[in-house]
Amino acid sequence: MAYVSMGEAHRRITEYLNRFCGAVSYQDSPMLCRLLSFSSNSPSLLSLADALNVFQDASILIRQSDKFSEYGEILAHLFRSLQSYRFGNLVEAYLAFEKFANAFVQEFRNWESAWALEALYVVCYEIRILAEKADKELTSNGKSPEKLKAAGSLLMKVFGVLAGKGPKRVGALYVTCQLFKTYFKLGTVNLCRSVIRSIETARIFDYEEFPRRDKVTYMYYTGRLEVFNENFPAADTKLSYALQHCNPKRERNIRMILKYLIPVKLSLGIIPKDELLQKYNLHEYMNVVQALRKGDLRLLRHALQEHEDRFLRSGVYLVLEKLELQVYQRLMKKIYIIQKLSDPARAHQLKLEVIAKALRWLEIDMDLDEVECIMTILIYKNLVKGYLAHKSKVVVLSKQDPFPKLNGKPVGS
Amino acid sequence: MWLRTIVVDTRHTRPLLTHHKTTQTRDIPITTVPTNNSSNQASHILSLLGRIKTQTNGGYQTTNYNNQSAGGYPSTNYSNQTNTPNQGNYTSTPYQNYTHDAANTHSSTVATTTTPVHYQQSYQQWPAYYGQTEVPCAPGTEKLPATSAVSQSFPVPGVTNETPASNGQPAPSYAQPWRQETDLSQPPSQQPAAAVSASNDAYWKHQTQNQQAHYPVPPQNHYQSPLETKPLYETPFQGHQRATYPQGMNSQSSVHQAPLGYRQPTQATPSVDTQRVSKIQIPTNPRIASNLPSGYTKMDKGSSAAGATQTPAYVSVSMPKPKVHATPVPEPGTLPKSLCGFVERAFARCKGDKEKASCQAALKKVITEASDDGTLHTRDWDTEPLSTVLNTDVTNTESSSTLISSLQNKSPTKRPKSRWEPLVEKPFVKSASTFSSGVKFGGWNQQNQNNKKSFESFQKADAVTDSKPTYSWQNSKPAYSWQNSAKKSFQRPVKRQRFSGGAATAIDDEASSDSDKDSTPSAMSFATSAEQTKRRDSRSKRFEKVQGHSRRNDIPRPNIANVGILHSRRGTALRLGEDFDESGCRSVEDIDWNALTVKGTCQEIEKRYFRLTSAPDPSAVRPEDVLEKALLMVQDSQKNYLYKCDQLKSIRQDLTVQRIHNHLTVKVYETHARLALEAGDLPEYNQCLSQLKILYADGIEGCSLEFAAYSLLYITLHSNNNRELLSSMSRLSKEAKKDEAVRHALSVRAAVTSGNYVMFFRLYKTAPNMNSFLMDLYVEKMRYKAVTVMSRSCRPTIPVSYLAQVLGFTNTSSEGSGEKETDSMEACSEWLKAHGASLIADSNGDMLLDTKVSTTNLFMPEPEDAVAHGDKNLDVNDFFTRTS
């Protein structure tokens, strides 16, 4: 930390105060954003933080002028937070920032126009980021992380401020997205429901009116929620919307969307091209897709095992696991085609024995009972048309379209 | 009637008082500020304050504070009051002024101040407000009576110039130490209780604690107010303490009485000897006391240390002497306190003039007799039956007494016990309440025995007060109102507590409010049957005895004193906790739970489970080694699950209250969880599992893998929540996945999610540990799904023997005996029929499932054991068999 003289410190702080008040009085939102965004680590903020450390009691400066003292509470908390932030004391920084945010939101409520919406976004973003950092610090100290939760309730408050008639309501979706991020991180996804309900049912919101980036984010998260619920058609719609509307230059975002969209599409019977997987570096799905194409149950199981942690964490494990049935279907189709080549007349009769043998070649040991069980499930889920003759241990396939394609419909519908 | 009015009057003079106070002292009027709910009142006060030009700005600020929030207020006041050296002066000054005024120029004081006007105003305003609300004391009319009554008493002080001047001086000095102490005690983090060492100290603590429990009102409140407004109070307190504690049981009891009596009409007290007066303070203040729990006790200590020499100063300070003193009544000091209490009690039970008169006569007789035969000082007046002086036709005793005591806000019978209130407190509290019953105007009346005229006038005043303010005793009015206001200010905070206070407070308040409500009717209609009265009388006496008894036990015996310490510590901690809740800015974590932890002494191995409704009693809690034996006993027990569950729950409870978290805890929960699983008691199982998760997370070794498997199974089979399943799966470590039970659970999950019934029932048969018990609960569903799938997919038939084998009806490797096979066949076909499947017999007589027909007919039957309330364990018959 470079040495800062008292005079210099004084100058920097006063300059910041002037800028802040100027930004507020001229409703200069971009400037205000710059003044508030901690995580940008901008040099001006860092130097201000140093100055604050030298000039211990900045509140004197704030009180000096009416202009400053009007925002005295906001600024005092902000300074304290910045100071702690500079020292790396993130929990303190968070606590001060939370107070600042409260004061700021209070002030924001009084501003009639929505000019400061961007600045509010910055505050919402910063508080979430700070809370995450503070939680990390708490965890490393062996304490229970709780700041993100606190940030969540503060964001909920902000949502309440924005959710109403008037120009500020377009900000609601941004806050919603921050809430999603918070809740997903906390694992309290069910808390999203109330926000979603108010976004989707409240008349004051016109979805198309929201900024595009928020819409994309919102769709991404709600799509993920649908994946959890295994509501694949809905997940498909939402994630596809996100994919279509997101910034095509942001590959990372696209990849994030695809991470969920691909399993969803797969379970709807739509298989992506390898190029897509390669382009967005989604190699974990390579073998899964391959297994589906080949009907290679072993490959699927290996792929699942190999990336188990990753799939479990992202929450697509169960979705991918369900692809097994499609793999069986593919396998049966293969056997059927081979049989057709040798004996077209009896090709529609698949002996369980044969299927068991095929599985053994894949190093999967199953007795006839189990194979029969799988077959009944396939027939029941309409992946195979036909019936199973229990007595003769034969699957009798329908002569017409024995292996119907899913064509975008989920299995079992 | 007069009883009622008097009771009532305590409340509403406050504005006046404040005002008065301020004018006189030119000091912090603050204190008196009522925390009224009604903005009406508040604004009124403000206006009052505004009128008084002499006021200092301090008062204004505080007022505002009060209105705003409880949080900031107390501290501000506090610092102002306590820390400023001026304060000490202040207190003394007002007092001096006051005494002088009272003695000489009552009227002059009044005149100078704007009080009268305000008073009127307030008077008019109140009725409307209070008329609606049910507050018994509230009605504006009542307030007036108070004043009048006061006025009456006041003249008295004027007449008796005991030692006003001298009094004024000492008071301040006292006040100051006290305040400082309280100040110290104020910081919530501090635990006065903990500091205690000697048994004697313990007792003190105990006292404090009692007060706390009793008046859980956080110290913040208006605690201040009493002090400031009324220097008098301080002294009384000290005096009281001194007098009370050093003395023996009897004296104590009397002391308690006195306080209670004091509480109502202040006038009554003056007649009593000085010490008593001081004592009286306490009762008056039950609410006050609540406000200053910690400081209060401390003060006690200090005062007791100070020694008896200071007493006189206090005495004089505390109260203007009533006229009565001039009369031939025995010197206050010569009468035993208990006798005074007795007399007060007796009078409190008189409702009409006639009764009073007869009572007076009877009392006179009794006392003369006693003094004649020299038992005046030796007799135990506290236990003396009132029936000796009260005729049976003079009923109403209990009703009035309850009224009064209820006002004190703890009638023995009514007060619900707080869950956390330490047991030991009880006696003390009770005694206070009991004694309170009789007091009221007793002292006053007694004095009047010889001065009938004044007595009558007093009554007259009462009568008038109801409808219209009587200013017959105008001079004294300001003084009285002043006192009254002090009282009121004490009470106020408590009221306020109802909204914000912790549990204990709420309870207390409830009690008080209840009784308040009751009070009016009971006071009005005293016509309770004589029998009833007698019964009540005896009951209250019984209480007294019990209390005296228990107190005796408590104080001297060191080990009990220790318990007292423990309790008091807990009390303190709890109180602190409440305070935090109050202020809302501190969290529960700041409570020192260590102070609340019980150390058990019970040696019984077997103990039934009861849900705790009060603080755990160490004598009923088993220490760790006993609990270990208890666990073994349960494990080896041949009795049924319900017995074991009960025992285990009580073990768990003992572990919890002692905050034992170790291998034993884990063992107990594991045992219980297993038993619960075995019995299919999922709620209990879940409770145990959630505790186990916490314990395992704390690093306590146990069968964590076994229970990880259970929890996986539970999520898979019962909660059906994908996210939960995913997260619990992702939490499994590599080692965990190698564990047999966990692997089994994971396979079961795979089988369930894929609907692989064959796999499921194979796993069912090979389940390790108690996994199969959890699977049991899913078997029905799985079978139904399987049959649905099969009947849809298979054509034309499926032999039942195959179904029996695949759906787990056969026992493991049942090939051995054909008999068993037929049994399982039977079971399977029964099950199929019950679910609507259609069975046919083929040429060999083997049963077959007709799939095509069955497809459309399958249904899930209502479980046979289903009951309306969803828990068959709650079935009445079952309940009886369990309890028998």
Contacts between the chains, C-beta under 8 A, distances in Angstrom:
chain1	res1	chain2	res2	distance
A	187	B	723	7.9
A	187	B	727	6.5
A	189	B	723	6.3
A	228	B	722	5.6
A	228	B	723	5.1
A	229	B	722	7.5
A	230	B	722	6.7
A	309	B	730	6.7
A	312	B	726	5.6
A	312	B	729	5.5
A	312	B	730	3.8
A	313	B	730	5.6
A	315	B	722	7.8
A	315	B	723	7.0
A	315	B	726	5.4
A	317	B	726	6.3
A	317	B	729	7.3
A	318	B	722	5.8
A	318	B	725	7.3
A	318	B	726	6.6
A	318	B	753	6.5
A	321	B	750	7.4
A	321	B	753	6.5
A	321	B	754	7.5
A	322	B	753	7.3
A	322	B	754	7.6
A	324	B	754	6.4
A	325	B	754	7.4
A	369	B	758	5.0
A	369	B	806	6.1
A	370	B	756	7.2
A	370	B	758	4.8
A	370	B	759	6.5
A	372	B	758	7.7
A	373	B	756	5.7
A	373	B	757	6.0
A	373	B	758	4.1
A	373	B	759	7.5
A	373	B	786	7.9
A	373	B	806	7.6
A	374	B	756	7.1
A	375	B	793	7.1
A	376	B	789	5.0
A	376	B	790	5.4
A	376	B	792	7.7
A	376	B	793	3.8
A	376	B	794	6.3
A	377	B	754	7.3
A	377	B	755	5.3
A	377	B	756	7.4
A	377	B	789	6.0
A	377	B	793	7.7
A	379	B	792	7.2
A	379	B	793	3.8
A	380	B	788	7.7
A	380	B	789	4.4
A	380	B	792	5.2
A	380	B	793	5.2
A	387	B	793	6.3
A	387	B	794	6.6
A	387	B	795	4.2
A	388	B	793	5.2
A	388	B	794	4.7
A	388	B	795	7.1
A	389	B	794	7.4
A	389	B	795	6.4
A	389	B	796	8.0
A	390	B	794	4.9
A	390	B	797	7.1
A	390	B	798	4.9
A	390	B	799	7.5
A	390	B	802	7.0
A	391	B	797	7.5
A	396	B	795	7.8
